[in-house]
Amino acid sequence: MKNRYLLLNLFFYVFAFMFCTVINANNSEKVIILKGKYQGVKPKSHTIDEIPISVSLIDNTYISIQTQCTINQLSISIYKDGELMKTTIQALEAFSTEYLSELVAGSYSLFINTSEGVDLYGEFRIE
């Protein structure tokens, strides 16, 4: 009887581990390094303290933009292989996340500008 419970527990833990591994594999996130100026000053390092905006590529298909403060007017331009693909202007609340359109394979450039003095850009590639 004890061996059966041991086998059931072992099966449960192995199944749970496999399930969590599959979930983590599907939610891959790649941080896009931002360069440029924030409030007229070039950051020495790219920490969230210096740049209140972080950008990530989720599952090689979506761009996630997270802000640490309220931004009244955020202009985002996405170029694919040198051609303008999308431009959006919006306001973002503090500690919010915005997901941008689905992307396909290619080389991308991302430009972020605000009226508060943020002029940032980043480049990434999707295979």
N, C-alpha and C positions, 0 to 999 in steps of 0.2 A: 504494500500500500504506500509506504513511504517513498519507494522508488518511482512510483507512478507520479506522485506530486513533484518529485525532483525533476522528472522528465518534462512534466507540464511547465514547471517554472523555467527550466532551461529553454524549452521551445518558445515560451513567451518572450524571454529576454533576447533570444536570437532574432525572432520576428520583429520585435520592437527596434532592435539595432538596425536591421535591414531596412525597415520602414523609414527611420530617421535618416539614414544614409541616402535613400532615394529622394527624400524631401530636400535635404541640403544640396544634393547634386543638381536639382532642378531650380533652385533659387540662388544661382551663382550671381555674385555682385562684383563688379570691377570698378574701382574708383577712378574717375577721370581727373588727372592732375590739371588744375587750373593755373594759368599764368596771366600776367597783366597787372592791373592796378586796382587797388581798393582805396577809395577816398584820396586819390592822387598819389598814393605811396605804393611803390613796388614791394610786395611782401618778400622777406628774406627766406621764409619757409612757408609751406602751404598748410598751416594749421587752421582749425576752425575759429580760433581766436582772432586771427588776422583777416580771414575771409569768411564772412558769415553765410556763405553759400557753398554747398558741396554737391557734386554731380557724380552719379554712378550709372553704369550700364548694367541693367538687370537682365539676366538670361540671354545676353547678346541680342535683345530685341527692343527693350524700352530704356529710355533715359529717365532717371529719377533725379529731380532737383529738390534739395532740402535747404531750408533757410533757418537761420538762428534769430533773425529779427524781421519785423514787418518791412516789406519792400513795396512801396506804392506803385511803382511802374517798372516792371521788369521786361526787357526786350530780349527775346531769345531767337537766334538765327541758327539754323542747322544747314550745313552744306555737305552734300555727298559728292565725292569725286570732283570737287571744285564748283559744283553747280548748286544754287540755292534750292533747298528742298522744302523748308518750312520756316516761317517767321511768325512769332506770336508775341503779343504784348499783354501783360496781365499784372495783377497785384497779388502778392503772396503774404499771408499772415505769418507771424512768428512761429517757428517750430512746425511748419507745414511741409508737406511733400507733394510735389506735382509730377505726374507721369506724362511723358510726351510720347508721340506716336511710335508705332511699330516700325522697326528698322530692318533692312535686309543687308546682305554682304556688301562691303565697300569701305572706302576711307572717308571719314567724317571729320568736320571741323564744327565746333560749337562756339558761338559768340554770345556773351551775356553782357548787357549794358543796362544801367539804371540812371535815373536823374540824381541819385545820391552819390555818384562818383565811382561806381563799380564798372570797370572795363576789363572783362576777363575773357579768356579763350582757352580751349582745350582741343586736343586732337585724339582720335581713337580709330581703331579699325575693327571691322566685323568680318570674320572669315566665312 
